[in-house]
Amino acid sequence: GGGLAAPSLTSLKSERSTRSTGGLEVTPARFEDDPKLEFVFSGSVPTAKRISLTAQTIMLGGDGPEAAEEAQKLTLAVQGLTSKGAKDARAKRTAEAASAAEAAELEELALLEAMVAKEEVSLESEQQQLAEDTKALLALQAKTREASATQKTENADLNDERDELLRQRFLVEARQVKLLSELQSIYPIQEEGDGFAIRGLDLPYNYEAKDDEVVSSALGYVTHLMLMLSKYLQIPLRYQLVYSASRSAVRDRVAPGRETPSPTSNIYPLYRRGVDNARFVTAIEFLQANVRQVLTVRGVHYDEKAHMLKNLNELFKSEIIPELM
């Protein structure tokens, strides 16, 4: 409309450019008769729109069925081109999305592979450390078993030695009891009148109350008894006893008298006849000190106020097993 005349197909000049759209050859042209239509085929207009405008131009200026058919073909070409462009766009977007997803997957896979490699290195290090620890533990277990076996052997030996020691100790104690029992039978102690008697000889509290020979003989028995007790019980006496029947004596081995010219200055007689009474009293004190020592070593209470023979009798009661008496 508007006085614009549609050119006929025969007015197209030989100058043309051929475009392929879905198998249909479309030949746009530049019309010399109407320069206003040049924009239809300019490069600034999209292909589908140019074809559509060409078809509209044909419809406006065409004559007869040929123009209608030509316009229909161009319209179909536009539809095919539009559909193909949409498909291509969707395919491109799909490909781009797939490429982006694949790139993301590859990046994630690379990250996972790096993490796996790091974990493998760490695992290998831990396995090596575990192997070393296991080796050290096995060595320690071997040493422990060896030490345990050695300890068992030593314990067995120690038990054997202890058993042997206990056996020997029992034999020694049994021997001591037997000897003490025999010694008591040799030197029986009885309570007599105002004192005690040993082997039938009285030894009163007051030594002056009895004959000197009786007292000195009784003290001689006590001296020999103490020597035998010291030997059987293996107790070295503080004061050395010198047994000589009724003329026995006590020697003070640490007394200053040892350094004096007289060899008898540190010997104290256990008899009164012909000697200084003070030295006799000292000898009795030394003898009582030896009795106290023996009882203390054997764990028997010593009574300071009791008679010397009574204390010795308590020792026999404590040491001798009644069945062996």
C-alpha positions in Angstrom: 0.0 0.0 0.0 1.0 3.7 0.2 1.8 3.7 -3.6 4.7 1.3 -3.3 4.8 -1.0 -6.3 5.9 -4.5 -5.9 8.6 -5.5 -8.4 8.1 -8.6 -10.5 10.4 -11.5 -10.5 11.6 -10.6 -14.0 12.9 -7.2 -12.7 15.6 -8.9 -10.7 19.0 -8.3 -12.1 21.7 -10.8 -12.6 23.6 -9.5 -9.5 22.5 -11.8 -6.7 23.8 -13.8 -3.8 22.6 -17.2 -3.0 21.6 -18.2 0.6 20.8 -21.8 1.6 17.9 -22.2 4.1 16.9 -25.7 4.8 17.3 -26.9 1.1 15.4 -24.0 -0.4 17.3 -21.6 -2.6 16.3 -18.0 -1.7 17.5 -15.3 -4.0 17.2 -11.8 -2.5 17.9 -8.9 -4.8 18.5 -5.3 -4.8 15.7 -3.4 -6.6 17.0 -0.5 -8.8 13.4 0.7 -9.3 12.9 1.4 -5.6 16.1 2.1 -3.6 14.0 2.2 -0.5 13.9 -1.6 -0.5 17.7 -2.0 -0.3 17.5 -2.2 3.5 15.6 -5.5 3.1 18.7 -7.2 2.0 21.3 -5.2 3.9 23.7 -6.9 6.3 22.1 -5.1 9.3 18.9 -7.1 9.0 18.9 -10.8 10.2 18.6 -13.5 7.6 15.2 -14.8 8.6 13.8 -11.3 8.7 15.2 -10.5 5.3 13.6 -13.6 3.8 10.3 -12.7 5.5 10.4 -9.2 4.1 11.3 -10.6 0.7 8.2 -12.9 0.9 6.0 -9.9 1.9 7.4 -7.9 -1.0 6.6 -10.7 -3.4 3.1 -11.0 -2.0 2.5 -7.3 -2.3 3.8 -6.9 -5.8 3.3 -10.4 -7.2 0.9 -11.5 -9.8 -0.7 -14.8 -10.0 0.0 -18.2 -8.5 3.7 -18.1 -9.1 4.1 -15.2 -6.8 2.0 -16.9 -4.1 3.9 -20.1 -4.5 7.2 -18.2 -4.3 6.0 -16.4 -1.2 4.9 -19.7 0.4 8.3 -21.3 -0.2 10.0 -18.3 1.4 7.6 -18.5 4.4 8.4 -22.2 4.9 12.1 -21.3 4.6 11.7 -18.7 7.3 10.0 -21.3 9.6 12.7 -23.9 9.0 15.4 -21.4 9.5 13.8 -20.2 12.7 13.3 -23.7 14.0 16.9 -24.7 13.1 18.2 -21.6 14.8 16.3 -22.4 18.0 17.6 -25.9 17.9 21.1 -24.8 17.3 20.8 -22.3 20.2 19.5 -25.0 22.5 22.1 -27.4 21.4 24.8 -24.8 21.9 23.5 -24.0 25.4 23.3 -27.7 26.2 26.8 -28.2 24.9 28.0 -25.3 26.9 26.2 -26.5 30.1 27.6 -30.0 29.5 31.1 -28.6 28.9 30.8 -26.5 32.1 29.5 -29.5 34.1 32.3 -31.7 32.6 34.9 -29.0 33.6 33.4 -28.9 37.1 33.5 -32.6 37.3 37.1 -32.7 36.1 38.1 -30.1 38.6 36.3 -32.0 41.4 37.9 -35.2 40.2 41.3 -33.6 40.2 40.7 -32.3 43.7 39.6 -35.7 44.9 42.6 -37.3 43.2 44.9 -34.9 45.0 43.1 -35.6 48.3 43.4 -39.4 47.7 47.1 -39.0 46.9 47.6 -37.0 50.1 45.7 -39.6 52.1 47.8 -42.4 50.5 51.0 -40.7 51.5 49.7 -40.2 55.0 48.5 -43.8 55.2 51.8 -45.1 54.0 53.6 -43.0 56.6 51.2 -44.3 59.3 51.7 -47.9 58.1 55.5 -47.4 58.3 55.1 -46.0 61.8 52.8 -48.8 62.7 55.3 -51.4 61.4 58.0 -49.8 63.5 55.8 -49.7 66.6 54.8 -53.3 66.0 58.4 -54.3 65.7 59.3 -52.5 68.9 56.4 -54.0 70.7 57.3 -57.5 69.6 60.9 -56.9 70.7 59.6 -55.6 74.1 57.3 -58.6 74.4 60.2 -60.9 73.7 62.3 -59.2 76.3 59.3 -59.3 78.7 58.9 -63.1 78.1 62.6 -63.6 78.6 62.6 -61.5 81.8 59.6 -63.4 83.0 61.2 -66.7 82.3 64.4 -65.5 84.0 62.4 -64.2 87.0 60.5 -67.5 87.2 63.8 -69.4 87.2 65.2 -67.0 89.8 62.1 -67.3 91.9 62.2 -71.1 91.7 65.9 -71.0 92.7 65.1 -68.5 95.5 62.2 -70.6 96.7 64.5 -73.6 96.7 67.2 -71.6 98.6 64.5 -70.3 101.0 63.2 -73.8 101.6 66.7 -75.1 102.1 67.4 -72.2 104.5 64.2 -72.9 106.4 65.1 -76.5 106.5 68.6 -75.7 107.8 67.2 -73.3 110.3 64.7 -75.8 111.5 67.5 -78.4 111.9 69.6 -75.8 113.7 66.8 -74.9 116.0 65.9 -78.5 116.6 69.5 -79.2 117.3 69.6 -76.2 119.7 66.5 -77.4 121.5 68.0 -80.8 121.9 71.3 -79.5 123.2 69.5 -77.1 125.6 67.3 -79.9 126.8 70.4 -82.0 127.4 72.1 -79.0 129.1 69.1 -78.5 131.4 69.2 -82.2 132.3 72.9 -81.8 133.2 72.3 -78.6 135.1 68.8 -78.8 136.5 67.6 -75.6 138.4 65.2 -75.9 141.3 63.8 -73.3 143.7 65.2 -74.1 147.2 64.4 -72.3 150.4 65.4 -68.7 150.2 67.0 -69.1 146.8 67.7 -71.5 143.9 69.8 -74.5 143.5 71.8 -75.7 140.4 72.7 -79.4 140.2 71.8 -79.7 143.9 74.0 -76.8 145.1 72.3 -73.9 146.7 72.9 -70.4 145.5 71.1 -68.1 147.9 70.4 -64.4 147.4 72.9 -63.6 150.1 76.0 -65.4 149.1 77.5 -65.0 152.6 74.7 -67.2 154.0 76.3 -70.4 152.6 79.7 -71.9 152.8 82.1 -70.4 150.4 83.0 -73.7 148.7 79.3 -74.4 148.1 78.7 -71.0 146.6 81.9 -71.0 144.5 81.0 -74.5 143.2 77.5 -73.4 142.3 78.9 -70.3 140.5 81.3 -72.7 138.7 78.2 -74.6 137.4 76.6 -71.3 136.3 79.8 -70.3 134.5 80.0 -73.6 132.6 76.2 -73.4 131.8 76.7 -69.9 130.4 79.6 -71.0 128.3 77.5 -73.8 126.8 74.5 -71.5 126.2 76.8 -69.0 124.4 78.1 -71.8 122.2 74.8 -73.5 121.4 72.9 -70.3 120.8 75.9 -68.6 119.0 75.9 -65.5 121.2 79.3 -64.0 122.0 79.4 -62.9 125.6 80.2 -59.3 126.6 82.4 -60.5 129.5 84.7 -63.5 128.9 84.1 -66.4 131.3 87.0 -68.5 132.5 85.7 -71.9 133.7 87.8 -73.6 136.4 85.2 -75.5 138.6 85.0 -73.7 142.0 87.8 -71.3 141.0 86.1 -69.8 137.9 86.4 -66.2 137.0 85.3 -63.4 134.7 87.6 -61.3 132.5 86.8 -57.8 131.4 88.5 -57.7 128.0 88.1 -53.9 127.6 89.1 -52.9 131.1 92.1 -50.5 131.5 93.8 -53.2 133.6 94.9 -54.9 130.4 97.5 -52.2 129.9 98.9 -52.6 133.5 101.8 -54.8 134.2 99.7 -57.2 136.2 98.1 -59.9 134.0 95.3 -60.6 136.5 94.2 -57.0 137.1 91.2 -57.4 134.7 90.2 -60.9 136.0 87.5 -61.0 138.6 87.1 -64.2 140.7 83.8 -66.0 141.3 85.0 -67.1 144.7 85.5 -65.3 148.0 88.3 -67.1 149.7 91.6 -65.2 149.6 90.4 -62.4 147.4 89.1 -58.8 147.7 85.3 -58.9 148.3 84.8 -56.0 146.0 86.3 -57.9 143.1 84.0 -60.8 143.9 81.0 -58.5 143.8 82.2 -57.2 140.4 82.5 -60.7 139.1 78.9 -61.5 140.1 77.8 -58.3 138.3 79.6 -59.3 135.1 78.1 -62.8 135.3 74.6 -61.3 135.7 75.3 -59.0 132.7 76.1 -62.0 130.6 72.8 -63.7 131.6 70.9 -60.5 130.8 72.6 -60.4 127.3 71.6 -64.0 126.4 68.0 -63.5 127.5 67.7 -60.2 125.6 69.1 -61.7 122.4 66.7 -64.6 122.6 63.7 -62.3 123.3 63.1 -63.5 126.9 62.3 -60.9 129.5 65.0 -60.4 132.1 63.8 -59.6 135.6 66.3 -57.3 137.3 65.0 -58.2 140.8 64.8 -61.9 140.2 67.5 -64.5 141.1 70.1 -65.2 138.4 69.1 -68.9 138.3 65.4 -68.0 138.0 66.1 -65.9 134.9 68.1 -68.8 133.4 65.2 -71.2 134.2 62.9 -68.8 132.3 65.2 -69.1 129.3 65.0 -72.9 129.3 61.2 -72.7 129.5 61.1 -70.4 126.5 63.6 -72.3 124.3 62.8 -75.9 125.0 59.8 -77.5 123.3 57.9 -79.5 125.9 57.7 -82.7 123.7 61.5 -82.8 123.6 62.1 -82.2 127.3 
